[in-house]
Each structure stands twice: as C-alpha cells, then as structure tokens.
Amino acid sequence: MDDKLIVEIMVKAKEHFGRKELAEKLGLTANQVTDISAGRAALPFVAALKLAELLQVEPLPLLCANESLMEKNEDKKTYLKSFFAKIQMAHNLYYVNYTIIVSFHPISESTVLLKL
C-alpha cells in the first residue's frame, strides 16, 4: 500500500465530481477536500465511509489507506500496510474462487447463441 493512496483516490474523486460537489457528498468543506487531496490531512472517519460508499468500494481498505496517511508511528504504519495486504489477498482469493466456480458452471445453449 502506497502511503499516498488515499491522496490519489481523493484527487481522482475530485476530478470526477468537482471539489464543491465532492465536499458536499462527504460532508466536508471545499478547503478540507483540497487539504486531503494534497496530503496535508486525512479524511474524517465518517467522510472516509461516505467516500467508500460513493465509490462503491469496500470501506476497510480505504480506511487503512486513510489512517496510514497521517500515522507517524512506523510500527503502526507497518501494521496498517500488512493488514491492507491481507485484505487484498483475501479479496484476490475470493475473486479467484468465484472465477473458478463460474468457469465450471455449465454454459447454456442460449449463452452460446448470444456469443455467436
């Protein structure tokens, strides 16, 4: 996990929604959005949850990335990174298992016809 991951996410969200609209959606001021996008501040907890909901992503990895941004204690930062890696592994394993299950599901005749 990159220390500036939450900054990258906020920059992309700001580009997509605009600073003012993003601020409204997250319950922040436009200046807070600017500070977070510049890496000078982290998202408040509720705003981070709202961002995850807005982006339709799991909140836990986003919360880890957010917390890591301002964490000064290297042991805590290392823990957050290892926790983030575990979450990624679990998600990857889920998707691999899901793909395997879907791959072995019999294809119906209508599916084959749609592909032709």
N, CA, C and O atoms as a GROMACS GRO file, in nm:
protein
  464
    1MET      N    1   0.085  -0.118   0.000
    1MET     CA    2   0.000   0.000   0.000
    1MET      C    3   0.089   0.123   0.000
    1MET      O    4   0.178   0.138   0.084
    2ASP      N    5   0.064   0.209  -0.092
    2ASP     CA    6   0.136   0.335  -0.102
    2ASP      C    7   0.084   0.430   0.006
    2ASP      O    8  -0.037   0.437   0.029
    3ASP      N    9   0.174   0.502   0.071
    3ASP     CA   10   0.134   0.596   0.176
    3ASP      C   11   0.038   0.703   0.124
    3ASP      O   12  -0.042   0.757   0.200
    4LYS      N   13   0.046   0.733  -0.003
    4LYS     CA   14  -0.036   0.839  -0.060
    4LYS      C   15  -0.157   0.785  -0.137
    4LYS      O   16  -0.215   0.857  -0.218
    5LEU      N   17  -0.195   0.661  -0.112
    5LEU     CA   18  -0.307   0.601  -0.184
    5LEU      C   19  -0.436   0.681  -0.167
    5LEU      O   20  -0.508   0.703  -0.264
    6ILE      N   21  -0.464   0.724  -0.046
    6ILE     CA   22  -0.588   0.799  -0.022
    6ILE      C   23  -0.584   0.934  -0.095
    6ILE      O   24  -0.687   0.984  -0.139
    7VAL      N   25  -0.463   0.990  -0.108
    7VAL     CA   26  -0.448   1.116  -0.182
    7VAL      C   27  -0.484   1.093  -0.329
    7VAL      O   28  -0.557   1.172  -0.389
    8GLU      N   29  -0.432   0.984  -0.387
    8GLU     CA   30  -0.463   0.953  -0.526
    8GLU      C   31  -0.613   0.932  -0.546
    8GLU      O   32  -0.670   0.978  -0.644
    9ILE      N   33  -0.676   0.862  -0.453
    9ILE     CA   34  -0.820   0.837  -0.462
    9ILE      C   35  -0.896   0.969  -0.455
    9ILE      O   36  -0.988   0.992  -0.534
   10MET      N   37  -0.857   1.056  -0.362
   10MET     CA   38  -0.926   1.185  -0.348
   10MET      C   39  -0.905   1.274  -0.472
   10MET      O   40  -0.997   1.344  -0.514
   11VAL      N   41  -0.786   1.272  -0.528
   11VAL     CA   42  -0.760   1.352  -0.648
   11VAL      C   43  -0.851   1.306  -0.762
   11VAL      O   44  -0.911   1.388  -0.831
   12LYS      N   45  -0.861   1.173  -0.780
   12LYS     CA   46  -0.947   1.119  -0.887
   12LYS      C   47  -1.094   1.153  -0.860
   12LYS      O   48  -1.167   1.189  -0.952
   13ALA      N   49  -1.137   1.140  -0.734
   13ALA     CA   50  -1.276   1.171  -0.699
   13ALA      C   51  -1.304   1.319  -0.721
   13ALA      O   52  -1.412   1.356  -0.768
   14LYS      N   53  -1.208   1.404  -0.686
   14LYS     CA   54  -1.224   1.548  -0.705
   14LYS      C   55  -1.233   1.583  -0.854
   14LYS      O   56  -1.313   1.668  -0.894
   15GLU      N   57  -1.151   1.516  -0.935
   15GLU     CA   58  -1.157   1.537  -1.080
   15GLU      C   59  -1.293   1.494  -1.136
   15GLU      O   60  -1.348   1.559  -1.225
   16HIS      N   61  -1.346   1.385  -1.082
   16HIS     CA   62  -1.472   1.332  -1.132
   16HIS      C   63  -1.593   1.417  -1.089
   16HIS      O   64  -1.677   1.453  -1.171
   17PHE      N   65  -1.599   1.447  -0.960
   17PHE     CA   66  -1.717   1.516  -0.906
   17PHE      C   67  -1.702   1.668  -0.900
   17PHE      O   68  -1.802   1.740  -0.898
   18GLY      N   69  -1.580   1.716  -0.898
   18GLY     CA   70  -1.555   1.857  -0.872
   18GLY      C   71  -1.539   1.876  -0.722
   18GLY      O   72  -1.598   1.804  -0.642
   19ARG      N   73  -1.460   1.974  -0.685
   19ARG     CA   74  -1.425   1.996  -0.544
   19ARG      C   75  -1.549   2.025  -0.459
   19ARG      O   76  -1.565   1.966  -0.352
   20LYS      N   77  -1.634   2.114  -0.506
   20LYS     CA   78  -1.750   2.155  -0.427
   20LYS      C   79  -1.850   2.040  -0.409
   20LYS      O   80  -1.898   2.015  -0.298
   21GLU      N   81  -1.880   1.969  -0.518
   21GLU     CA   82  -1.977   1.858  -0.509
   21GLU      C   83  -1.922   1.745  -0.421
   21GLU      O   84  -1.996   1.687  -0.342
   22LEU      N   85  -1.793   1.715  -0.436
   22LEU     CA   86  -1.733   1.610  -0.353
   22LEU      C   87  -1.740   1.649  -0.206
   22LEU      O   88  -1.771   1.566  -0.120
   23ALA      N   89  -1.711   1.774  -0.177
   23ALA     CA   90  -1.718   1.823  -0.039
   23ALA      C   91  -1.859   1.804   0.018
   23ALA      O   92  -1.875   1.758   0.131
   24GLU      N   93  -1.959   1.839  -0.061
   24GLU     CA   94  -2.098   1.823  -0.015
   24GLU      C   95  -2.131   1.677   0.010
   24GLU      O   96  -2.194   1.644   0.110
   25LYS      N   97  -2.090   1.590  -0.080
   25LYS     CA   98  -2.121   1.448  -0.068
   25LYS      C   99  -2.053   1.385   0.054
   25LYS      O  100  -2.106   1.291   0.113
   26LEU      N  101  -1.936   1.437   0.090
   26LEU     CA  102  -1.860   1.381   0.203
   26LEU      C  103  -1.884   1.454   0.335
   26LEU      O  104  -1.835   1.413   0.440
   27GLY      N  105  -1.960   1.564   0.328
   27GLY     CA  106  -1.986   1.642   0.449
   27GLY      C  107  -1.864   1.721   0.494
   27GLY      O  108  -1.841   1.739   0.613
   28LEU      N  109  -1.786   1.767   0.397
   28LEU     CA  110  -1.664   1.843   0.425
   28LEU      C  111  -1.675   1.982   0.363
   28LEU      O  112  -1.768   2.011   0.289
   29THR      N  113  -1.579   2.065   0.395
   29THR     CA  114  -1.569   2.194   0.327
   29THR      C  115  -1.482   2.173   0.202
   29THR      O  116  -1.408   2.075   0.193
   30ALA      N  117  -1.492   2.265   0.109
   30ALA     CA  118  -1.409   2.257  -0.012
   30ALA      C  119  -1.260   2.266   0.024
   30ALA      O  120  -1.177   2.203  -0.040
   31ASN      N  121  -1.228   2.345   0.126
   31ASN     CA  122  -1.088   2.357   0.171
   31ASN      C  123  -1.037   2.225   0.229
   31ASN      O  124  -0.920   2.190   0.209
   32GLN      N  125  -1.122   2.152   0.299
   32GLN     CA  126  -1.081   2.021   0.351
   32GLN      C  127  -1.050   1.925   0.237
   32GLN      O  128  -0.953   1.850   0.242
   33VAL      N  129  -1.133   1.927   0.134
   33VAL     CA  130  -1.110   1.841   0.017
   33VAL      C  131  -0.973   1.875  -0.044
   33VAL      O  132  -0.898   1.785  -0.081
   34THR      N  133  -0.942   2.003  -0.055
   34THR     CA  134  -0.813   2.046  -0.109
   34THR      C  135  -0.698   1.996  -0.022
   34THR      O  136  -0.599   1.944  -0.074
   35ASP      N  137  -0.711   2.011   0.109
   35ASP     CA  138  -0.604   1.968   0.201
   35ASP      C  139  -0.584   1.817   0.195
   35ASP      O  140  -0.470   1.770   0.196
   36ILE      N  141  -0.692   1.741   0.189
   36ILE     CA  142  -0.683   1.594   0.182
   36ILE      C  143  -0.621   1.553   0.049
   36ILE      O  144  -0.537   1.464   0.045
   37SER      N  145  -0.663   1.618  -0.059
   37SER     CA  146  -0.610   1.586  -0.193
   37SER      C  147  -0.462   1.619  -0.204
   37SER      O  148  -0.391   1.561  -0.285
   38ALA      N  149  -0.416   1.712  -0.123
   38ALA     CA  150  -0.274   1.750  -0.123
   38ALA      C  151  -0.193   1.668  -0.022
   38ALA      O  152  -0.071   1.684  -0.015
   39GLY      N  153  -0.258   1.583   0.055
   39GLY     CA  154  -0.187   1.501   0.153
   39GLY      C  155  -0.155   1.573   0.282
   39GLY      O  156  -0.074   1.525   0.361
   40ARG      N  157  -0.218   1.687   0.305
   40ARG     CA  158  -0.193   1.764   0.428
   40ARG      C  159  -0.285   1.723   0.542
   40ARG      O  160  -0.263   1.761   0.657
   41ALA      N  161  -0.387   1.644   0.510
   41ALA     CA  162  -0.482   1.600   0.612
   41ALA      C  163  -0.541   1.466   0.568
   41ALA      O  164  -0.538   1.431   0.450
   42ALA      N  165  -0.594   1.394   0.664
   42ALA     CA  166  -0.663   1.268   0.634
   42ALA      C  167  -0.813   1.295   0.640
   42ALA      O  168  -0.858   1.395   0.696
   43LEU      N  169  -0.888   1.206   0.581
   43LEU     CA  170  -1.034   1.217   0.586
   43LEU      C  171  -1.084   1.188   0.727
   43LEU      O  172  -1.031   1.099   0.793
   44PRO      N  173  -1.183   1.262   0.775
   44PRO     CA  174  -1.250   1.221   0.899
   44PRO      C  175  -1.315   1.084   0.874
   44PRO      O  176  -1.350   1.051   0.761
   45PHE      N  177  -1.331   1.006   0.980
   45PHE     CA  178  -1.380   0.869   0.968
   45PHE      C  179  -1.509   0.859   0.888
   45PHE      O  180  -1.519   0.778   0.796
   46VAL      N  181  -1.608   0.940   0.924
   46VAL     CA  182  -1.738   0.932   0.855
   46VAL      C  183  -1.724   0.972   0.709
   46VAL      O  184  -1.790   0.913   0.623
   47ALA      N  185  -1.641   1.069   0.680
   47ALA     CA  186  -1.619   1.110   0.541
   47ALA      C  187  -1.554   0.996   0.461
   47ALA      O  188  -1.585   0.976   0.344
   48ALA      N  189  -1.463   0.922   0.525
   48ALA     CA  190  -1.399   0.808   0.458
   48ALA      C  191  -1.503   0.700   0.427
   48ALA      O  192  -1.499   0.639   0.320
   49LEU      N  193  -1.594   0.677   0.519
   49LEU     CA  194  -1.702   0.580   0.493
   49LEU      C  195  -1.792   0.627   0.379
   49LEU      O  196  -1.832   0.548   0.294
   50LYS      N  197  -1.823   0.756   0.379
   50LYS     CA  198  -1.905   0.812   0.271
   50LYS      C  199  -1.834   0.800   0.137
   50LYS      O  200  -1.898   0.772   0.035
   51LEU      N  201  -1.702   0.822   0.136
   51LEU     CA  202  -1.626   0.810   0.013
   51LEU      C  203  -1.630   0.666  -0.039
   51LEU      O  204  -1.648   0.643  -0.159
   52ALA      N  205  -1.614   0.570   0.050
   52ALA     CA  206  -1.621   0.429   0.009
   52ALA      C  207  -1.758   0.397  -0.050
   52ALA      O  208  -1.769   0.328  -0.152
   53GLU      N  209  -1.861   0.447   0.014
   53GLU     CA  210  -1.997   0.426  -0.036
   53GLU      C  211  -2.016   0.494  -0.173
   53GLU      O  212  -2.076   0.437  -0.264
   54LEU      N  213  -1.966   0.615  -0.185
   54LEU     CA  214  -1.977   0.692  -0.308
   54LEU      C  215  -1.906   0.621  -0.424
   54LEU      O  216  -1.957   0.617  -0.536
   55LEU      N  217  -1.789   0.564  -0.395
   55LEU     CA  218  -1.710   0.496  -0.498
   55LEU      C  219  -1.750   0.349  -0.514
   55LEU      O  220  -1.701   0.279  -0.602
   56GLN      N  221  -1.840   0.304  -0.428
   56GLN     CA  222  -1.889   0.166  -0.428
   56GLN      C  223  -1.773   0.067  -0.411
   56GLN      O  224  -1.759  -0.028  -0.488
   57VAL      N  225  -1.692   0.093  -0.308
   57VAL     CA  226  -1.580   0.005  -0.276
   57VAL      C  227  -1.592  -0.039  -0.130
   57VAL      O  228  -1.664   0.023  -0.051
   58GLU      N  229  -1.521  -0.146  -0.097
   58GLU     CA  230  -1.518  -0.191   0.041
   58GLU      C  231  -1.452  -0.082   0.127
   58GLU      O  232  -1.348  -0.029   0.089
   59PRO      N  233  -1.510  -0.049   0.241
   59PRO     CA  234  -1.455   0.061   0.321
   59PRO      C  235  -1.325   0.028   0.394
   59PRO      O  236  -1.244   0.118   0.416
   60LEU      N  237  -1.302  -0.097   0.432
   60LEU     CA  238  -1.187  -0.128   0.516
   60LEU      C  239  -1.053  -0.095   0.450
   60LEU      O  240  -0.969  -0.034   0.515
   61PRO      N  241  -1.028  -0.132   0.324
   61PRO     CA  242  -0.901  -0.091   0.263
   61PRO      C  243  -0.886   0.060   0.254
   61PRO      O  244  -0.777   0.114   0.273
   62LEU      N  245  -0.995   0.129   0.225
   62LEU     CA  246  -0.991   0.274   0.216
   62LEU      C  247  -0.960   0.335   0.353
   62LEU      O  248  -0.885   0.431   0.363
   63LEU      N  249  -1.019   0.279   0.458
   63LEU     CA  250  -0.992   0.329   0.594
   63LEU      C  251  -0.846   0.306   0.633
   63LEU      O  252  -0.786   0.392   0.697
   64CYS      N  253  -0.790   0.190   0.595
   64CYS     CA  254  -0.648   0.163   0.624
   64CYS      C  255  -0.559   0.264   0.551
   64CYS      O  256  -0.466   0.319   0.610
   65ALA      N  257  -0.589   0.288   0.424
   65ALA     CA  258  -0.510   0.383   0.346
   65ALA      C  259  -0.520   0.523   0.406
   65ALA      O  260  -0.421   0.596   0.412
   66ASN      N  261  -0.639   0.560   0.448
   66ASN     CA  262  -0.661   0.691   0.508
   66ASN      C  263  -0.583   0.706   0.638
   66ASN      O  264  -0.517   0.808   0.660
   67GLU      N  265  -0.591   0.607   0.722
   67GLU     CA  266  -0.522   0.612   0.852
   67GLU      C  267  -0.371   0.617   0.833
   67GLU      O  268  -0.300   0.685   0.907
   68SER      N  269  -0.322   0.545   0.734
   68SER     CA  270  -0.179   0.538   0.708
   68SER      C  271  -0.120   0.673   0.667
   68SER      O  272  -0.003   0.701   0.692
   69LEU      N  273  -0.202   0.756   0.603
   69LEU     CA  274  -0.153   0.884   0.554
   69LEU      C  275  -0.094   0.971   0.664
   69LEU      O  276   0.013   1.030   0.645
   70MET      N  277  -0.160   0.979   0.777
   70MET     CA  278  -0.117   1.070   0.883
   70MET      C  279  -0.044   1.000   0.998
   70MET      O  280   0.005   1.065   1.090
   71GLU      N  281  -0.038   0.867   0.993
   71GLU     CA  282   0.026   0.793   1.102
   71GLU      C  283   0.176   0.819   1.104
   71GLU      O  284   0.244   0.803   1.003
   72LYS      N  285   0.228   0.860   1.219
   72LYS     CA  286   0.370   0.890   1.234
   72LYS      C  287   0.447   0.771   1.292
   72LYS      O  288   0.567   0.757   1.266
   73ASN      N  289   0.380   0.688   1.369
   73ASN     CA  290   0.443   0.572   1.432
   73ASN      C  291   0.469   0.465   1.326
   73ASN      O  292   0.376   0.413   1.266
   74GLU      N  293   0.597   0.432   1.305
   74GLU     CA  294   0.634   0.337   1.199
   74GLU      C  295   0.578   0.196   1.225
   74GLU      O  296   0.542   0.126   1.130
   75ASP      N  297   0.572   0.154   1.352
   75ASP     CA  298   0.515   0.023   1.383
   75ASP      C  299   0.368   0.015   1.343
   75ASP      O  300   0.323  -0.083   1.286
   76LYS      N  301   0.294   0.120   1.375
   76LYS     CA  302   0.152   0.124   1.338
   76LYS      C  303   0.136   0.131   1.186
   76LYS      O  304   0.048   0.067   1.129
   77LYS      N  305   0.222   0.208   1.122
   77LYS     CA  306   0.217   0.220   0.977
   77LYS      C  307   0.245   0.083   0.911
   77LYS      O  308   0.178   0.045   0.815
   78THR      N  309   0.343   0.012   0.963
   78THR     CA  310   0.376  -0.121   0.912
   78THR      C  311   0.258  -0.216   0.932
   78THR      O  312   0.226  -0.295   0.844
   79TYR      N  313   0.195  -0.208   1.049
   79TYR     CA  314   0.078  -0.292   1.075
   79TYR      C  315  -0.034  -0.263   0.975
   79TYR      O  316  -0.095  -0.355   0.921
   80LEU      N  317  -0.061  -0.136   0.951
   80LEU     CA  318  -0.166  -0.098   0.856
   80LEU      C  319  -0.135  -0.152   0.717
   80LEU      O  320  -0.224  -0.200   0.647
   81LYS      N  321  -0.008  -0.145   0.677
   81LYS     CA  322   0.030  -0.196   0.545
   81LYS      C  323   0.013  -0.348   0.538
   81LYS      O  324  -0.034  -0.400   0.436
   82SER      N  325   0.050  -0.418   0.646
   82SER     CA  326   0.035  -0.564   0.644
   82SER      C  327  -0.113  -0.603   0.647
   82SER      O  328  -0.154  -0.700   0.583
   83PHE      N  329  -0.193  -0.528   0.721
   83PHE     CA  330  -0.337  -0.554   0.727
   83PHE      C  331  -0.400  -0.530   0.590
   83PHE      O  332  -0.484  -0.608   0.545
   84PHE      N  333  -0.358  -0.423   0.523
   84PHE     CA  334  -0.406  -0.391   0.389
   84PHE      C  335  -0.370  -0.505   0.293
   84PHE      O  336  -0.453  -0.545   0.210
   85ALA      N  337  -0.248  -0.557   0.304
   85ALA     CA  338  -0.204  -0.668   0.217
   85ALA      C  339  -0.290  -0.792   0.241
   85ALA      O  340  -0.324  -0.863   0.146
   86LYS      N  341  -0.325  -0.819   0.367
   86LYS     CA  342  -0.411  -0.935   0.398
   86LYS      C  343  -0.549  -0.917   0.336
   86LYS      O  344  -0.607  -1.012   0.284
   87ILE      N  345  -0.600  -0.795   0.341
   87ILE     CA  346  -0.731  -0.768   0.281
   87ILE      C  347  -0.724  -0.792   0.130
   87ILE      O  348  -0.814  -0.853   0.072
   88GLN      N  349  -0.618  -0.744   0.068
   88GLN     CA  350  -0.602  -0.764  -0.077
   88GLN      C  351  -0.595  -0.912  -0.111
   88GLN      O  352  -0.658  -0.957  -0.206
   89MET      N  353  -0.518  -0.989  -0.033
   89MET     CA  354  -0.507  -1.132  -0.058
   89MET      C  355  -0.642  -1.200  -0.045
   89MET      O  356  -0.678  -1.285  -0.126
   90ALA      N  357  -0.718  -1.163   0.057
   90ALA     CA  358  -0.849  -1.223   0.078
   90ALA      C  359  -0.942  -1.190  -0.039
   90ALA      O  360  -1.016  -1.277  -0.086
   91HIS      N  361  -0.940  -1.067  -0.086
   91HIS     CA  362  -1.023  -1.028  -0.200
   91HIS      C  363  -0.980  -1.101  -0.326
   91HIS      O  364  -1.065  -1.148  -0.402
   92ASN      N  365  -0.849  -1.111  -0.349
   92ASN     CA  366  -0.799  -1.181  -0.467
   92ASN      C  367  -0.839  -1.328  -0.463
   92ASN      O  368  -0.881  -1.384  -0.564
   93LEU      N  369  -0.827  -1.390  -0.347
   93LEU     CA  370  -0.866  -1.531  -0.331
   93LEU      C  371  -1.014  -1.547  -0.358
   93LEU      O  372  -1.054  -1.643  -0.425
   94TYR      N  373  -1.096  -1.455  -0.307
   94TYR     CA  374  -1.240  -1.461  -0.332
   94TYR      C  375  -1.269  -1.455  -0.481
   94TYR      O  376  -1.347  -1.535  -0.533
   95TYR      N  377  -1.206  -1.361  -0.551
   95TYR     CA  378  -1.232  -1.346  -0.693
   95TYR      C  379  -1.180  -1.465  -0.773
   95TYR      O  380  -1.243  -1.506  -0.871
   96VAL      N  381  -1.066  -1.521  -0.732
   96VAL     CA  382  -1.015  -1.640  -0.800
   96VAL      C  383  -1.113  -1.755  -0.780
   96VAL      O  384  -1.148  -1.823  -0.876
   97ASN      N  385  -1.159  -1.777  -0.657
   97ASN     CA  386  -1.256  -1.883  -0.630
   97ASN      C  387  -1.386  -1.859  -0.706
   97ASN      O  388  -1.444  -1.952  -0.762
   98TYR      N  389  -1.431  -1.735  -0.709
   98TYR     CA  390  -1.554  -1.701  -0.780
   98TYR      C  391  -1.539  -1.731  -0.929
   98TYR      O  392  -1.629  -1.787  -0.992
   99THR      N  393  -1.424  -1.693  -0.985
   99THR     CA  394  -1.399  -1.719  -1.128
   99THR      C  395  -1.396  -1.867  -1.156
   99THR      O  396  -1.451  -1.912  -1.256
  100ILE      N  397  -1.334  -1.945  -1.069
  100ILE     CA  398  -1.329  -2.090  -1.088
  100ILE      C  399  -1.469  -2.149  -1.084
  100ILE      O  400  -1.504  -2.233  -1.167
  101ILE      N  401  -1.549  -2.105  -0.988
  101ILE     CA  402  -1.687  -2.155  -0.977
  101ILE      C  403  -1.766  -2.118  -1.102
  101ILE      O  404  -1.836  -2.203  -1.157
  102VAL      N  405  -1.755  -1.995  -1.146
  102VAL     CA  406  -1.826  -1.951  -1.265
  102VAL      C  407  -1.775  -2.025  -1.389
  102VAL      O  408  -1.854  -2.061  -1.476
  103SER      N  409  -1.645  -2.046  -1.396
  103SER     CA  410  -1.586  -2.113  -1.513
  103SER      C  411  -1.636  -2.256  -1.527
  103SER      O  412  -1.654  -2.304  -1.639
  104PHE      N  413  -1.660  -2.323  -1.417
  104PHE     CA  414  -1.705  -2.461  -1.424
  104PHE      C  415  -1.856  -2.474  -1.430
  104PHE      O  416  -1.909  -2.585  -1.436
  105HIS      N  417  -1.924  -2.362  -1.428
  105HIS     CA  418  -2.070  -2.365  -1.440
  105HIS      C  419  -2.104  -2.399  -1.584
  105HIS      O  420  -2.049  -2.337  -1.676
  106PRO      N  421  -2.193  -2.496  -1.607
  106PRO     CA  422  -2.225  -2.532  -1.746
  106PRO      C  423  -2.282  -2.413  -1.823
  106PRO      O  424  -2.365  -2.338  -1.771
  107ILE      N  425  -2.236  -2.396  -1.945
  107ILE     CA  426  -2.285  -2.289  -2.030
  107ILE      C  427  -2.411  -2.337  -2.099
  107ILE      O  428  -2.414  -2.444  -2.159
  108SER      N  429  -2.514  -2.256  -2.089
  108SER     CA  430  -2.640  -2.295  -2.152
  108SER      C  431  -2.636  -2.268  -2.302
  108SER      O  432  -2.551  -2.193  -2.350
  109GLU      N  433  -2.726  -2.330  -2.374
  109GLU     CA  434  -2.733  -2.312  -2.518
  109GLU      C  435  -2.760  -2.166  -2.554
  109GLU      O  436  -2.704  -2.116  -2.651
  110SER      N  437  -2.844  -2.099  -2.477
  110SER     CA  438  -2.873  -1.958  -2.506
  110SER      C  439  -2.751  -1.871  -2.490
  110SER      O  440  -2.736  -1.773  -2.562
  111THR      N  441  -2.663  -1.904  -2.394
  111THR     CA  442  -2.539  -1.828  -2.375
  111THR      C  443  -2.450  -1.844  -2.497
  111THR      O  444  -2.392  -1.746  -2.545
  112VAL      N  445  -2.441  -1.966  -2.547
  112VAL     CA  446  -2.359  -1.991  -2.664
  112VAL      C  447  -2.414  -1.913  -2.784
  112VAL      O  448  -2.337  -1.855  -2.861
  113LEU      N  449  -2.545  -1.912  -2.800
  113LEU     CA  450  -2.605  -1.840  -2.910
  113LEU      C  451  -2.580  -1.691  -2.901
  113LEU      O  452  -2.560  -1.625  -3.002
  114LEU      N  453  -2.581  -1.637  -2.778
  114LEU     CA  454  -2.554  -1.494  -2.760
  114LEU      C  455  -2.410  -1.460  -2.800
  114LEU      O  456  -2.384  -1.351  -2.851
  115LYS      N  457  -2.318  -1.552  -2.776
  115LYS     CA  458  -2.178  -1.527  -2.809
  115LYS      C  459  -2.154  -1.534  -2.960
  115LYS      O  460  -2.060  -1.472  -3.010
  116LEU      N  461  -2.237  -1.609  -3.032
  116LEU     CA  462  -2.221  -1.619  -3.178
  116LEU      C  463  -2.268  -1.492  -3.239
  116LEU      O  464  -2.264  -1.477  -3.361
   0.00000   0.00000   0.00000
